[in-house]
Amino acid sequence: MSTEVVILAENLGKRYFLTHRRGGRSQYTALRDVIADGVRNFFSAWLFSKDRSRWTDKEEFWALREVFLEVKKGEVIGIIGRNGAGKSTLLKILSRITEPTTGCVGLKGRVASLLEVGTGFHPELTGRENIFLNGAILGMTQAEIRKKFDEIVAFAEIEKFLDTPVKHYSSGMYMRLAFAVAAHLEPEILVIDEVLAVGDAAFQKKCLGKMGDVAKEGRTVLFVSHNMAAVTQLCRNAIHLQNGRVVDSGPAANVVNRYLASGQSDAATVDLRDFPTRTGSGTVRFEWGEMRGSEGEARRDFSIGEDVIVAFRFQAGAGFHERQVRLAIQLRTSDGISLCNMADMDSDFAIKDFCGAETISVRLPDVRLYPDTYYLSLWVGSITNIDVYDWVRDCLSFEIVGGGQLTTRTLPRSAGLLFWTPTWTRLPAASSPSTARSFQVPTL
């Protein structure tokens, strides 16, 4: 491997100020509140400049602190950590999208970033036009882009939609084209956030293979992922971020193993043998749990409408002799709202010949939840539901990251919980209410 350093980050820090309205803030803001706040802020600037703090509280938040990073040419570095650890902030600084508050970054070579679906695309331009636009942003000539054009289109599998504005693409098509452009236009440094999750299993495998090819060509790759198997397979080294700081670094396999053992993982597969948040007699215990896609692959990021599979294994202790157990799964939001409790008896499923150890798969079909992180708790107990053998709370999690094939519009968390696609029907203009009682529209 080359000894040439292409990325050098020293004492990186990124600070944000979070502004809170005193007395709390409602979830929704009416127009009158916006107008009132504008007037209030205007007069406070003139009359109360010495006491502006009475309107708001500001909280200092460091997304990154004291990060040092040295990456050599041809290295593939995995960046792991829980959501909110600072991974995306680090990539944005290295991609020159965000300026650091402290420290400095040195980069040698062209940088292509894939931080979120459609980054760098103009929605009104076609797929063809966006390929040339992104190539120009990377400093490539039109002749250089044309040499790679057919390869990009074939990889993205968008031949039929090449001359369609990308605002009409599904999130999957958007992502395929974005990855193909970033990987094929030959940047010296390729920066990839966890966007592969919105593709299907076959395309994820295709992307991982391409990243391996990029690394073999001597180019540098920074790869953020919750897929620990992919990090171990693809990356030689890894760093673990926690609360904005680097807490571990070294060979990828070693860093991943320590990360999983720490119980902080947002990974698809979780070792439950020593999981801390649990209650029960312990006569039967969960050993592991795993989130899976519809084809059985380990993953934790899904699009709206996909099937989500929960797999787990539990085992009885030496003195356990019951032949039947009951199972349940609780699903809740990141805000702690319980969405449902799913019991095996409701699905006409029962283990009547328990032999001491079982591996179970539970398919949640067509999950129509808004983008958010969702947590699962696993429960196993007696047939009478009186004895709780093991209840492991919030041990597994998955994320809904986009609309997938169902919608291309932006779906903020605050918009709701359930995503429905009802049937809309346009009625004749002369239609009247279905109620037999006549009514009169009041005049204003």
C-alpha positions as CSV (number, residue, x, y, z in Angstrom):
1,M,0.0,0.0,0.0
2,S,1.2,3.5,-0.8
3,T,2.6,5.6,2.0
4,E,1.3,8.8,0.4
5,V,-1.2,10.6,2.7
6,V,-4.3,11.8,0.9
7,I,-6.5,12.8,3.9
8,L,-5.1,14.5,7.0
9,A,-7.5,15.8,9.6
10,E,-6.2,17.5,12.8
11,N,-8.2,18.4,15.9
12,L,-11.5,18.5,13.9
13,G,-14.4,19.9,15.8
14,K,-17.9,21.0,14.7
15,R,-20.2,23.0,17.0
16,Y,-23.8,23.8,16.5
17,F,-26.1,26.1,18.6
18,L,-29.5,24.6,19.3
19,T,-32.1,27.3,20.0
20,H,-35.0,26.5,22.4
21,R,-38.0,28.7,22.9
22,R,-38.5,29.3,26.6
23,G,-41.6,27.7,28.0
24,G,-41.4,24.9,25.4
25,R,-42.4,24.7,21.8
26,S,-45.5,23.3,20.2
27,Q,-45.2,20.7,17.5
28,Y,-47.0,23.0,15.0
29,T,-46.6,26.7,14.5
30,A,-49.5,28.8,13.2
31,L,-49.1,31.7,10.8
32,R,-50.0,34.2,13.6
33,D,-47.1,32.8,15.7
34,V,-44.6,33.3,12.9
35,I,-45.8,36.9,12.4
36,A,-45.8,37.5,16.2
37,D,-42.3,36.1,16.5
38,G,-41.0,38.2,13.7
39,V,-42.4,41.4,15.3
40,R,-41.1,40.4,18.7
41,N,-37.6,39.7,17.3
42,F,-37.6,43.0,15.4
43,F,-38.4,45.0,18.5
44,S,-36.1,43.0,20.7
45,A,-33.2,43.8,18.4
46,W,-34.0,47.6,18.9
47,L,-35.2,47.8,22.4
48,F,-33.9,44.8,24.3
49,S,-30.5,44.1,22.7
50,K,-29.0,43.7,26.1
51,D,-31.5,41.1,27.2
52,R,-32.3,39.0,24.1
53,S,-31.8,35.9,26.1
54,R,-35.2,36.3,27.6
55,W,-36.8,35.1,24.4
56,T,-34.7,32.0,23.7
57,D,-32.3,29.6,25.3
58,K,-29.3,28.5,23.3
59,E,-27.6,25.1,23.8
60,E,-24.1,24.4,22.6
61,F,-23.8,21.1,20.9
62,W,-20.6,19.5,19.6
63,A,-21.2,17.0,16.8
64,L,-17.5,16.4,16.6
65,R,-14.6,16.9,19.1
66,E,-10.9,16.5,18.7
67,V,-10.9,14.1,15.7
68,F,-7.5,13.2,14.2
69,L,-7.5,11.1,11.0
70,E,-4.7,10.1,8.6
71,V,-5.7,8.1,5.5
72,K,-3.2,6.9,2.9
73,K,-3.7,6.5,-0.8
74,G,-5.6,3.2,-1.6
75,E,-6.9,2.7,1.9
76,V,-10.5,1.7,2.6
77,I,-11.6,3.0,6.0
78,G,-14.9,2.0,7.7
79,I,-16.5,4.5,10.0
80,I,-19.0,3.0,12.5
81,G,-21.0,4.2,15.4
82,R,-24.5,4.7,16.6
83,N,-26.9,7.2,15.0
84,G,-25.9,10.7,16.1
85,A,-22.3,9.7,16.8
86,G,-21.0,12.2,14.3
87,K,-20.3,10.0,11.3
88,S,-22.2,12.0,8.7
89,T,-20.8,15.3,10.1
90,L,-17.3,14.0,9.6
91,L,-18.0,13.0,6.0
92,K,-19.6,16.4,5.3
93,I,-16.4,18.1,6.5
94,L,-14.1,15.8,4.5
95,S,-16.3,16.5,1.5
96,R,-16.0,20.3,1.9
97,I,-19.8,20.6,2.4
98,T,-19.5,21.8,6.0
99,E,-16.7,23.9,7.5
100,P,-15.2,22.7,10.8
101,T,-15.4,24.9,13.9
102,T,-12.0,23.9,15.0
103,G,-9.1,22.1,13.3
104,C,-8.2,21.7,9.7
105,V,-8.4,19.2,6.8
106,G,-6.0,18.5,4.0
107,L,-7.1,16.6,0.9
108,K,-5.1,15.5,-2.0
109,G,-7.2,14.6,-5.1
110,R,-10.7,14.9,-6.4
111,V,-13.4,13.9,-3.9
112,A,-16.8,12.3,-4.9
113,S,-19.3,12.1,-2.1
114,L,-22.5,10.1,-1.8
115,L,-23.9,11.3,1.5
116,E,-27.6,11.1,0.8
117,V,-29.9,10.1,-2.0
118,G,-29.6,12.6,-4.9
119,T,-26.9,14.8,-3.4
120,G,-25.6,17.0,-6.1
121,F,-28.4,16.3,-8.6
122,H,-30.6,19.0,-10.0
123,P,-34.2,17.7,-9.9
124,E,-35.3,19.5,-13.1
125,L,-32.5,18.0,-15.2
126,T,-32.6,14.6,-16.8
127,G,-30.5,11.6,-15.7
128,R,-28.3,12.2,-18.7
129,E,-27.8,15.9,-17.9
130,N,-27.0,15.2,-14.3
131,I,-24.3,12.7,-15.2
132,F,-22.5,15.5,-17.1
133,L,-23.2,18.0,-14.4
134,N,-21.6,15.8,-11.7
135,G,-18.7,15.1,-13.9
136,A,-18.1,18.8,-14.4
137,I,-18.3,19.4,-10.7
138,L,-15.5,16.8,-10.3
139,G,-13.5,18.8,-12.8
140,M,-13.7,16.3,-15.7
141,T,-14.0,17.2,-19.3
142,Q,-16.9,16.1,-21.5
143,A,-14.7,13.7,-23.3
144,E,-13.7,12.0,-20.1
145,I,-17.4,11.8,-19.0
146,R,-18.4,10.3,-22.4
147,K,-15.9,7.5,-22.0
148,K,-17.6,6.4,-18.8
149,F,-21.2,7.3,-19.8
150,D,-22.4,3.9,-21.1
151,E,-20.8,2.1,-18.1
152,I,-22.6,4.5,-15.7
153,V,-26.0,4.0,-17.4
154,A,-25.7,0.2,-17.5
155,F,-24.6,0.0,-13.8
156,A,-27.5,2.2,-12.7
157,E,-30.1,0.3,-14.8
158,I,-31.9,3.4,-15.9
159,E,-31.7,3.2,-19.7
160,K,-35.5,3.7,-20.2
161,F,-35.5,6.8,-17.9
162,L,-32.3,8.4,-19.0
163,D,-34.0,11.4,-20.5
164,T,-36.6,11.8,-17.7
165,P,-36.1,14.6,-15.1
166,V,-34.7,13.0,-12.0
167,K,-37.5,14.5,-9.8
168,H,-39.7,11.8,-11.2
169,Y,-37.3,9.0,-10.2
170,S,-38.0,6.7,-7.3
171,S,-35.6,6.9,-4.4
172,G,-34.1,3.5,-5.6
173,M,-33.5,4.9,-9.1
174,Y,-32.1,8.1,-7.6
175,M,-29.6,6.2,-5.5
176,R,-28.5,3.8,-8.2
177,L,-27.7,6.7,-10.5
178,A,-26.0,8.7,-7.7
179,F,-23.8,5.7,-6.8
180,A,-23.0,4.9,-10.4
181,V,-21.9,8.5,-11.1
182,A,-19.8,8.7,-7.9
183,A,-18.0,5.4,-8.4
184,H,-17.4,5.5,-12.2
185,L,-16.1,9.0,-12.7
186,E,-12.8,8.0,-11.1
187,P,-12.3,10.4,-8.2
188,E,-9.2,9.9,-6.1
189,I,-11.3,9.8,-2.9
190,L,-14.8,8.2,-2.7
191,V,-16.9,9.1,0.3
192,I,-20.0,7.0,0.9
193,D,-22.6,7.3,3.7
194,E,-25.2,4.7,4.5
195,V,-27.2,5.2,1.4
196,L,-26.9,1.7,0.0
197,A,-29.6,0.6,2.4
198,V,-32.4,1.9,0.2
199,G,-31.5,-0.5,-2.6
200,D,-32.5,-4.1,-2.9
201,A,-30.2,-6.9,-1.8
202,A,-28.9,-7.5,-5.4
203,F,-28.0,-3.9,-5.9
204,Q,-26.3,-3.7,-2.5
205,K,-24.1,-6.6,-3.4
206,K,-23.4,-4.9,-6.7
207,C,-22.3,-1.7,-5.0
208,L,-20.1,-3.5,-2.5
209,G,-18.4,-5.3,-5.4
210,K,-17.8,-2.0,-7.2
211,M,-16.3,-0.4,-4.0
212,G,-14.0,-3.3,-3.9
213,D,-13.0,-2.7,-7.5
214,V,-12.4,1.0,-6.7
215,A,-10.1,0.1,-3.8
216,K,-8.1,-2.4,-6.0
217,E,-7.5,0.5,-8.5
218,G,-5.6,2.3,-5.7
219,R,-8.3,4.9,-4.9
220,T,-9.3,5.8,-1.4
221,V,-12.7,5.0,0.1
222,L,-14.3,6.2,3.3
223,F,-17.4,4.0,4.1
224,V,-20.0,4.7,6.7
225,S,-22.3,1.7,7.4
226,H,-24.4,-0.1,10.0
227,N,-23.7,-3.3,8.1
228,M,-20.8,-4.7,10.1
229,A,-20.3,-7.7,7.8
230,A,-19.8,-5.3,4.9
231,V,-17.4,-3.2,6.9
232,T,-15.3,-6.2,7.9
233,Q,-15.3,-7.6,4.4
234,L,-14.6,-4.4,2.5
235,C,-12.4,-2.3,4.9
236,R,-8.9,-2.9,6.1
237,N,-9.2,-0.5,9.0
238,A,-12.0,1.2,10.8
239,I,-12.7,3.9,13.4
240,H,-15.5,3.9,15.9
241,L,-17.1,7.3,16.7
242,Q,-19.1,7.9,19.9
243,N,-20.5,11.2,20.9
244,G,-18.4,13.0,18.3
245,R,-15.1,11.5,19.4
246,V,-13.0,8.6,18.1
247,V,-13.0,6.0,20.8
248,D,-11.5,3.1,18.8
249,S,-9.4,2.5,15.7
250,G,-7.4,-0.2,14.1
251,P,-8.0,-3.3,11.9
252,A,-11.7,-3.4,10.9
253,A,-12.4,-6.9,12.3
254,N,-11.1,-5.9,15.7
255,V,-12.9,-2.6,15.9
256,V,-16.2,-4.2,14.8
257,N,-15.9,-7.0,17.3
258,R,-15.2,-4.5,20.2
259,Y,-18.1,-2.3,19.0
260,L,-20.6,-5.2,18.9
261,A,-19.4,-6.4,22.3
262,S,-19.9,-3.0,23.8
263,G,-23.7,-3.2,23.3
264,Q,-23.8,0.2,21.6
265,S,-24.3,-1.2,18.1
266,D,-27.0,-0.1,15.7
267,A,-26.0,-3.2,13.7
268,A,-28.5,-5.6,12.2
269,T,-27.2,-8.6,14.2
270,V,-27.0,-8.3,18.0
271,D,-25.6,-10.7,20.6
272,L,-28.2,-10.9,23.3
273,R,-26.5,-13.3,25.7
274,D,-25.3,-10.4,28.0
275,F,-27.7,-7.7,26.8
276,P,-28.2,-5.3,29.8
277,T,-31.9,-4.2,29.6
278,R,-33.7,-7.4,30.4
279,T,-36.0,-8.9,33.0
280,G,-37.3,-12.4,33.7
281,S,-36.4,-15.6,35.5
282,G,-33.7,-16.4,33.0
283,T,-34.8,-20.1,32.7
284,V,-35.1,-19.4,29.0
285,R,-32.9,-16.7,27.4
286,F,-32.5,-15.0,24.0
287,E,-29.1,-15.6,22.5
288,W,-29.1,-13.4,19.4
289,G,-31.4,-11.3,17.3
290,E,-31.2,-10.1,13.7
291,M,-33.1,-7.7,11.4
292,R,-33.3,-9.1,7.8
293,G,-34.6,-8.1,4.4
294,S,-37.1,-10.0,2.4
295,E,-34.4,-12.2,0.9
296,G,-33.0,-13.1,4.3
297,E,-30.0,-10.8,4.2
298,A,-29.0,-9.0,7.4
299,R,-30.0,-5.3,7.2
300,R,-31.6,-2.6,9.3
301,D,-32.5,0.1,6.8
302,F,-35.7,-0.2,4.8
303,S,-38.0,1.8,2.6
304,I,-41.7,2.3,3.2
305,G,-43.7,-0.7,2.0
306,E,-40.9,-3.3,2.3
307,D,-41.2,-6.5,4.3
308,V,-39.1,-6.5,7.5
309,I,-38.0,-9.8,9.1
310,V,-37.1,-10.3,12.7
311,A,-35.1,-13.5,13.4
312,F,-33.9,-14.6,16.9
313,R,-32.8,-17.6,18.8
314,F,-33.6,-18.6,22.4
315,Q,-32.4,-21.5,24.6
316,A,-33.6,-23.0,27.9
317,G,-31.4,-23.7,30.9
318,A,-30.6,-27.2,32.2
319,G,-33.5,-27.3,34.6
320,F,-36.3,-26.3,32.2
321,H,-38.8,-29.0,31.3
322,E,-41.8,-27.2,29.9
323,R,-42.8,-28.3,26.4
324,Q,-44.6,-25.1,25.3
325,V,-43.7,-21.4,25.5
326,R,-45.2,-18.2,24.3
327,L,-43.5,-15.4,22.2
328,A,-44.2,-11.7,21.7
329,I,-42.6,-8.7,20.1
330,Q,-43.2,-5.1,21.0
331,L,-42.6,-2.3,18.5
332,R,-42.1,1.3,19.5
333,T,-40.9,4.6,18.0
334,S,-37.8,6.5,18.9
335,D,-40.0,8.7,21.1
336,G,-41.1,5.7,23.1
337,I,-44.6,5.4,21.7
338,S,-45.7,1.8,21.6
339,L,-47.1,1.0,18.2
340,C,-48.1,-2.6,18.7
341,N,-47.5,-5.8,20.7
342,M,-47.4,-8.9,18.4
343,A,-48.1,-12.3,20.1
344,D,-47.6,-15.6,18.5
345,M,-51.1,-16.8,19.5
346,D,-52.6,-14.0,17.3
347,S,-51.0,-15.6,14.3
348,D,-52.1,-19.1,15.2
349,F,-48.5,-20.1,15.9
350,A,-47.4,-22.1,18.8
351,I,-44.3,-24.1,19.9
352,K,-45.9,-27.2,21.5
353,D,-42.8,-29.4,21.4
354,F,-40.1,-27.1,22.7
355,C,-36.9,-29.1,22.9
356,G,-34.6,-26.6,24.6
357,A,-33.5,-24.3,21.7
358,E,-35.4,-22.6,18.9
359,T,-34.7,-20.2,16.0
360,I,-37.6,-18.2,14.9
361,S,-38.3,-15.9,12.0
362,V,-41.1,-13.3,12.0
363,R,-42.1,-11.5,8.8
364,L,-43.7,-8.1,9.1
365,P,-45.2,-7.6,5.7
366,D,-45.6,-4.3,3.8
367,V,-44.4,-2.0,6.7
368,R,-46.0,1.4,6.1
369,L,-44.3,3.5,8.7
370,Y,-42.9,7.0,8.3
371,P,-39.1,7.5,8.3
372,D,-37.8,7.1,11.9
373,T,-35.9,4.6,14.0
374,Y,-38.1,1.8,15.4
375,Y,-37.1,-0.4,18.4
376,L,-38.1,-4.0,19.1
377,S,-38.3,-5.8,22.4
378,L,-38.4,-9.7,22.6
379,W,-40.5,-11.6,25.1
380,V,-40.7,-15.3,25.9
381,G,-42.9,-16.7,28.7
382,S,-45.1,-19.5,29.9
383,I,-48.2,-20.7,28.2
384,T,-50.2,-19.0,30.9
385,N,-48.4,-15.7,30.4
386,I,-47.8,-15.6,34.1
387,D,-44.1,-16.5,34.1
388,V,-41.8,-14.2,32.2
389,Y,-38.7,-16.2,31.2
390,D,-36.9,-13.4,29.3
391,W,-37.9,-9.9,28.2
392,V,-35.1,-8.0,26.4
393,R,-36.1,-4.4,25.8
394,D,-35.2,-2.4,22.8
395,C,-32.6,-4.9,21.7
396,L,-33.1,-4.6,18.0
397,S,-33.8,-1.6,15.8
398,F,-34.5,-0.8,12.2
399,E,-34.9,2.4,10.2
400,I,-37.3,3.5,7.6
401,V,-35.2,5.8,5.4
402,G,-37.4,6.8,2.5
403,G,-40.5,6.3,0.4
404,G,-39.0,3.6,-1.9
405,Q,-41.2,2.7,-4.7
406,L,-44.3,4.3,-3.1
407,T,-43.5,8.0,-3.1
408,T,-40.7,10.4,-4.0
409,R,-41.8,13.2,-1.8
410,T,-40.0,14.2,1.4
411,L,-41.5,12.6,4.5
412,P,-40.5,14.4,7.7
413,R,-40.8,12.5,11.0
414,S,-43.2,15.0,12.4
415,A,-45.7,14.4,9.6
416,G,-47.1,11.2,11.2
417,L,-46.6,7.5,11.9
418,L,-48.5,5.5,9.3
419,F,-48.1,5.9,5.6
420,W,-51.3,5.1,3.7
421,T,-52.0,5.1,0.0
422,P,-55.8,5.3,-0.2
423,T,-57.9,5.3,-3.3
424,W,-58.7,8.8,-4.5
425,T,-61.8,9.2,-6.6
426,R,-63.0,12.3,-8.5
427,L,-66.8,12.5,-8.2
428,P,-69.1,14.4,-10.6
429,A,-69.5,18.1,-10.0
430,A,-73.2,17.6,-9.2
431,S,-72.6,15.0,-6.5
432,S,-74.2,15.6,-3.1
433,P,-73.5,14.2,0.4
434,S,-74.6,10.6,0.8
435,T,-76.8,11.5,3.8
436,A,-80.4,11.7,2.9
437,R,-80.9,14.8,5.1
438,S,-80.6,18.0,3.1
439,F,-78.4,20.7,4.3
440,Q,-77.6,24.3,3.5
441,V,-74.1,25.8,3.3
442,P,-74.1,28.7,5.8
443,T,-73.2,32.2,4.4
444,L,-70.3,34.0,5.9
